[in-house]
Amino acid sequence: MTHAWMPKSPCGDGCLSEGAPTVAFPRRVLRFAAAIGVIAGAFLTAPLVLVLRGMPRERLVRLLFAGILKSFGVRLRVLGDERFRAVPGRGALVVNNHISWLDIIAVNAIQPMRALAKKEVGAWPVLGLLVRRGGSIFLDRENLRSLPATMDELAGAMRGGSLVSVTPEGTTWCGLGSGRFRPAAFQAAIDGGVPVRPLALRFRLADGRETTQPAFIGPESLIASLRRVAALRGLVLEVHVCPEIAPGRASDRRELALLAESAVQAALGRVQIPVQTRRRRSGSAPAVPAPAASASAPAAAPVAPVVKVPSP
């Protein structure tokens, strides 16, 4: 069953960039073996994870997720506020652009947290079990009537001090293109009285070229995506940690979604989005140009056209 509000992306096989260097077949097999070893270690240490609390538990969980990235030959590079860590007893809505199944692994390699995930993820082999054990909140995207209850659960979790990772585009994009941030989860942040922390993700090759090869798009299976990632040589996943958006910064959920989307796109250096901080009596607020791309971005990086965003 589908409906008119079901998130959709136009990205497909045609979005996959060409010319990415690959490793030999034996190396790919070794990568899968290493990933299986890390996951087996995660199951063996599960009782310890349940017993440990505070920083020791976080360090162990970060090591496990970082191990999965390393086993697939993915190097994680954190830009911006590298000290991004959970504040005890203080929840937050952590949002990012959605490209791949690697996204949630990278976020947890930086800071372990709960996630709002589509219910299908819970049925995935291995990864689904890890997500369930991580305390994920599952969303049934096909049942709109369940959305209010899910958002109430999300707000309650953040109000109780949990960081919760959400991908507000609702589905994966290739990375060069992106979707609009849907406002529903941002209402949960407002109801919970917690800040929003945007993260901007981008995949590069060792020579600095941006690549869409890791994208999990179209009708392909998870196994097919795993194989493609395991074949890549020199894959780098950049995570730009954007400044926090404090509670009360936006007047409503739509404005808050625009602020977060603007922060992500500005960190990627691709667009200019008018940022609304408050609705003015005289009309819409003026557009605020997004900052230029960071020095780490190659000169040939593709640039998306300017996007006009109406006032909320």
Backbone torsions as a table, in degrees:
resi	resn	phi	psi	omega
1	MET	NA	134.1	176.3
2	THR	-130.6	170.9	179.2
3	HIS	-147.7	172.7	-174.7
4	ALA	-65.1	-21.8	-177.1
5	TRP	-94.3	2.4	-180.0
6	MET	-64.2	127.5	-179.9
7	PRO	-60.0	135.4	179.7
8	LYS	-135.1	147.6	177.3
9	SER	-128.3	138.6	178.0
10	PRO	-79.9	-3.6	-176.0
11	CYS	-70.3	144.5	179.2
12	GLY	-157.9	-161.5	-177.6
13	ASP	-56.9	-30.4	-178.9
14	GLY	-67.6	-14.4	179.6
15	CYS	-85.6	-11.6	-175.6
16	LEU	-72.9	123.8	-178.9
17	SER	-71.3	154.5	-177.4
18	GLU	-107.9	167.9	173.7
19	GLY	82.9	13.0	179.4
20	ALA	-76.6	133.8	178.0
21	PRO	-68.0	147.2	-177.8
22	THR	-127.0	164.8	176.8
23	VAL	-101.7	164.1	-179.3
24	ALA	-69.5	160.5	-176.7
25	PHE	-57.5	-43.3	178.7
26	PRO	-58.8	-35.6	178.5
27	ARG	-66.3	-36.1	178.6
28	ARG	-65.2	-41.9	178.8
29	VAL	-62.8	-42.2	178.8
30	LEU	-62.9	-35.4	178.6
31	ARG	-65.9	-43.7	176.9
32	PHE	-63.3	-39.4	178.9
33	ALA	-64.0	-41.2	178.7
34	ALA	-64.3	-41.7	179.1
35	ALA	-63.3	-41.9	178.2
36	ILE	-62.9	-38.1	178.2
37	GLY	-63.8	-42.0	178.3
38	VAL	-64.2	-43.7	-179.3
39	ILE	-65.8	-39.0	176.3
40	ALA	-61.9	-39.8	176.6
41	GLY	-63.4	-35.0	178.3
42	ALA	-64.1	-40.3	178.5
43	PHE	-68.1	-39.1	-179.4
44	LEU	-66.8	-33.2	-178.9
45	THR	-93.3	3.0	-179.2
46	ALA	-54.6	-43.9	177.5
47	PRO	-60.3	-35.9	179.1
48	LEU	-67.9	-38.2	178.6
49	VAL	-62.5	-37.6	-179.5
50	LEU	-69.9	-30.1	-178.0
51	VAL	-82.7	-41.2	-176.6
52	LEU	-67.6	154.7	177.5
53	ARG	-136.1	159.3	173.7
54	GLY	66.1	-144.5	-174.0
55	MET	-61.4	-40.7	178.0
56	PRO	-57.0	-41.5	179.1
57	ARG	-66.4	-43.0	-179.4
58	GLU	-62.8	-41.6	179.2
59	ARG	-61.1	-43.2	-179.7
60	LEU	-64.4	-44.7	-179.5
61	VAL	-65.4	-41.2	177.7
62	ARG	-60.9	-41.2	179.8
63	LEU	-63.0	-39.2	179.8
64	LEU	-64.7	-46.8	-179.5
65	PHE	-69.7	-38.7	176.5
66	ALA	-63.4	-33.6	177.8
67	GLY	-64.9	-36.7	177.5
68	ILE	-64.6	-43.7	177.5
69	LEU	-60.2	-46.6	-178.0
70	LYS	-64.4	-37.1	-179.3
71	SER	-63.1	-31.3	177.6
72	PHE	-89.8	6.0	178.3
73	GLY	77.0	22.5	-178.6
74	VAL	-96.9	125.5	176.5
75	ARG	-97.3	127.2	-179.3
76	LEU	-92.9	128.1	178.4
77	ARG	-124.0	119.0	-177.5
78	VAL	-102.5	127.0	179.4
79	LEU	-117.7	156.5	-179.9
80	GLY	89.4	-135.2	-177.8
81	ASP	-81.1	88.1	-177.4
82	GLU	-69.5	-11.3	179.6
83	ARG	-86.6	9.7	-179.2
84	PHE	-55.8	110.0	179.6
85	ARG	-143.6	161.3	178.9
86	ALA	-70.0	140.9	172.8
87	VAL	-98.2	120.6	-176.1
88	PRO	-50.5	128.8	177.0
89	GLY	79.1	3.0	-177.0
90	ARG	-120.3	113.0	-179.7
91	GLY	-83.1	168.3	177.8
92	ALA	-163.1	153.9	173.2
93	LEU	-96.4	115.4	-179.5
94	VAL	-103.0	118.7	-174.8
95	VAL	-121.6	148.5	178.1
96	ASN	-150.5	159.4	171.3
97	ASN	-68.9	148.0	-169.3
98	HIS	-112.6	118.0	-177.0
99	ILE	-121.0	-43.6	-168.0
100	SER	-148.4	167.2	170.8
101	TRP	-65.0	-17.0	177.2
102	LEU	-70.0	-19.3	-175.9
103	ASP	-56.8	-54.4	-174.7
104	ILE	-67.1	-30.6	177.0
105	ILE	-67.0	-43.4	179.9
106	ALA	-65.4	-43.0	-179.8
107	VAL	-59.8	-42.1	-179.1
108	ASN	-76.3	-21.5	173.9
109	ALA	-71.1	-24.9	176.3
110	ILE	-85.7	-50.0	-179.1
111	GLN	-151.0	111.3	178.5
112	PRO	-59.4	137.4	-179.0
113	MET	-160.8	166.9	174.7
114	ARG	-75.5	168.7	-178.3
115	ALA	-140.6	150.8	167.8
116	LEU	-97.4	112.1	-174.1
117	ALA	-125.9	150.8	174.3
118	LYS	-66.2	148.2	-172.5
119	LYS	-62.2	-24.7	-179.9
120	GLU	-62.7	-31.2	-178.9
121	VAL	-62.4	-35.3	-179.5
122	GLY	-62.9	-20.5	179.9
123	ALA	-93.3	-5.4	179.5
124	TRP	-65.6	145.7	176.6
125	PRO	-67.8	137.8	174.7
126	VAL	66.5	-66.5	-178.0
127	LEU	-60.3	-38.7	179.4
128	GLY	-61.3	-39.2	179.2
129	LEU	-66.0	-41.0	178.2
130	LEU	-63.0	-40.6	180.0
131	VAL	-65.5	-41.3	179.6
132	ARG	-64.8	-43.0	-179.5
133	ARG	-69.1	-19.8	178.1
134	GLY	-79.9	3.2	177.5
135	GLY	83.4	28.2	-177.6
136	SER	-65.2	150.8	173.1
137	ILE	-103.0	125.1	-173.7
138	PHE	-100.2	137.6	-177.5
139	LEU	-112.4	127.6	175.1
140	ASP	-92.0	97.8	-175.0
141	ARG	-68.5	-20.0	-178.2
142	GLU	-85.7	-10.9	-177.8
143	ASN	-118.1	93.9	-177.6
144	LEU	-63.6	-27.3	-178.2
145	ARG	-67.0	-22.6	-179.9
146	SER	-83.7	-9.3	-175.2
147	LEU	-61.6	-47.6	-179.8
148	PRO	-57.5	-42.1	-179.4
149	ALA	-66.3	-37.9	178.7
150	THR	-66.1	-41.8	178.9
151	MET	-67.0	-33.8	175.1
152	ASP	-63.6	-41.8	178.2
153	GLU	-64.5	-40.6	178.7
154	LEU	-63.8	-46.1	178.6
155	ALA	-61.4	-40.8	179.3
156	GLY	-64.4	-38.8	179.0
157	ALA	-64.0	-43.8	-179.7
158	MET	-71.2	-37.3	177.0
159	ARG	-62.0	-31.0	179.3
160	GLY	-81.2	1.0	175.3
161	GLY	106.5	6.3	-178.1
162	SER	-88.5	141.4	164.5
163	LEU	-82.7	134.5	179.5
164	VAL	-129.6	125.6	179.5
165	SER	-87.8	130.1	-179.0
166	VAL	-134.2	140.9	173.5
167	THR	-108.8	94.1	-169.8
168	PRO	-71.8	-6.2	172.9
169	GLU	-70.6	-23.0	175.8
170	GLY	85.8	-13.4	178.6
171	THR	-161.0	170.4	-177.2
172	THR	-85.2	147.5	174.4
173	TRP	-123.3	170.1	-174.1
174	CYS	-74.4	-18.9	-179.0
175	GLY	110.6	-38.9	174.7
176	LEU	-79.5	-32.3	171.1
177	GLY	-104.7	159.5	-180.0
178	SER	-149.5	161.1	-179.2
179	GLY	-102.8	172.1	177.6
180	ARG	-76.6	146.1	175.8
181	PHE	-78.5	116.6	179.9
182	ARG	-76.9	143.1	-167.5
183	PRO	-83.6	-10.0	-171.1
184	ALA	-55.6	-49.0	-177.5
185	ALA	-66.0	-26.4	-179.9
186	PHE	-71.9	-25.8	173.2
187	GLN	-64.8	-36.1	177.6
188	ALA	-63.3	-37.1	177.4
189	ALA	-66.1	-40.5	177.8
190	ILE	-65.0	-46.4	179.9
191	ASP	-64.0	-34.4	179.8
192	GLY	-82.4	-10.8	-179.1
193	GLY	64.6	37.7	-176.2
194	VAL	-118.5	158.2	178.1
195	PRO	-76.5	168.6	175.7
196	VAL	-114.8	132.8	177.6
197	ARG	-118.0	104.8	179.7
198	PRO	-80.6	142.1	173.5
199	LEU	-124.0	136.3	178.7
200	ALA	-112.2	122.9	-175.9
201	LEU	-108.7	142.8	177.8
202	ARG	-150.8	140.9	177.5
203	PHE	-104.5	134.7	177.0
204	ARG	-130.5	162.3	170.3
205	LEU	-94.2	172.2	-176.1
206	ALA	-60.6	-28.0	-179.4
207	ASP	-86.0	4.8	177.1
208	GLY	96.4	-10.9	179.5
209	ARG	-68.2	138.4	175.3
210	GLU	-76.6	141.6	-177.7
211	THR	-133.0	147.6	175.8
212	THR	-105.0	4.1	-176.7
213	GLN	-56.6	-35.9	-179.8
214	PRO	-77.1	-5.3	-175.6
215	ALA	-62.8	139.3	178.2
216	PHE	-105.0	87.6	-169.4
217	ILE	-131.3	164.3	177.6
218	GLY	68.9	-158.5	-175.4
219	PRO	-87.7	6.6	-175.1
220	GLU	-64.2	156.6	179.5
221	SER	-84.8	163.8	177.2
222	LEU	-62.9	-37.4	180.0
223	ILE	-61.7	-42.4	179.7
224	ALA	-62.9	-40.4	178.5
225	SER	-66.6	-40.8	177.3
226	LEU	-59.7	-42.4	-180.0
227	ARG	-64.3	-41.2	-179.2
228	ARG	-65.8	-41.4	178.7
229	VAL	-66.0	-41.6	-179.3
230	ALA	-63.8	-22.0	-178.5
231	ALA	-84.7	-15.6	-173.6
232	LEU	-76.9	144.2	176.3
233	ARG	-107.6	131.5	173.6
234	GLY	72.0	32.8	-179.0
235	LEU	-75.5	131.7	179.0
236	VAL	-121.5	129.6	175.4
237	LEU	-107.7	111.7	178.6
238	GLU	-90.9	133.1	174.2
239	VAL	-122.4	111.5	177.2
240	HIS	-90.2	116.5	178.0
241	VAL	-88.4	110.6	-175.9
242	CYS	-85.3	159.6	176.7
243	PRO	-58.4	147.3	-178.9
244	GLU	-69.7	142.5	174.9
245	ILE	-101.0	112.7	-172.6
246	ALA	-72.3	153.4	174.8
247	PRO	-57.9	139.2	-179.9
248	GLY	87.5	-4.1	179.9
249	ARG	-66.3	-33.0	-179.0
250	ALA	-112.7	153.5	-178.0
251	SER	-81.8	-23.1	178.9
252	ASP	-156.7	178.3	-174.0
253	ARG	-66.6	-34.4	-179.8
254	ARG	-66.7	-41.6	178.5
255	GLU	-67.0	-38.0	178.3
256	LEU	-64.9	-40.2	177.0
257	ALA	-63.1	-40.4	177.9
258	LEU	-64.5	-40.4	178.5
259	LEU	-61.3	-45.0	-179.1
260	ALA	-67.3	-43.2	179.0
261	GLU	-62.6	-41.7	178.6
262	SER	-61.4	-41.2	-179.4
263	ALA	-63.9	-41.8	-180.0
264	VAL	-66.0	-48.0	-178.8
265	GLN	-65.7	-36.3	178.0
266	ALA	-66.4	-38.8	178.5
267	ALA	-64.1	-32.5	177.8
268	LEU	-82.9	-11.1	175.7
269	GLY	68.7	33.0	-172.8
270	ARG	-108.3	-31.2	-172.2
271	VAL	-138.9	169.9	169.8
272	GLN	-116.7	121.8	-179.0
273	ILE	-123.4	129.8	175.1
274	PRO	-62.9	122.6	179.6
275	VAL	-97.3	120.8	178.6
276	GLN	-95.9	121.0	175.9
277	THR	-98.6	-32.2	173.4
278	ARG	-157.7	148.5	175.6
279	ARG	-74.3	124.4	-179.5
280	ARG	-86.8	149.5	-179.2
281	ARG	-63.7	-33.0	-176.4
282	SER	-82.2	-6.0	-179.8
283	GLY	140.7	-156.1	-176.2
284	SER	-76.1	151.1	176.2
285	ALA	-72.2	151.9	179.9
286	PRO	-68.3	155.5	178.8
287	ALA	-70.3	141.1	177.2
288	VAL	-110.9	117.6	-177.6
289	PRO	-62.6	141.5	175.9
290	ALA	-74.7	149.0	177.7
291	PRO	-61.2	157.5	178.3
292	ALA	-69.1	163.2	179.7
293	ALA	-62.5	151.1	-178.8
294	SER	-67.8	162.8	-177.2
295	ALA	-64.7	-20.0	-178.5
296	SER	-75.5	-16.5	-177.6
297	ALA	-78.1	136.9	179.1
298	PRO	-70.8	153.7	-176.3
299	ALA	-62.6	-27.3	-176.4
300	ALA	-89.7	7.3	-178.3
301	ALA	-61.0	135.2	-178.9
302	PRO	-65.2	145.5	-179.1
303	VAL	-120.7	128.3	179.9
304	ALA	-77.9	156.2	178.0
305	PRO	-68.2	161.2	177.9
306	VAL	-64.3	136.1	-179.1
307	VAL	-107.0	127.5	176.8
308	LYS	-91.8	123.9	-178.9
309	VAL	-115.2	123.0	-179.7
310	PRO	-68.8	158.5	175.8
311	SER	-63.8	141.6	179.8
312	PRO	-69.7	NA	NA
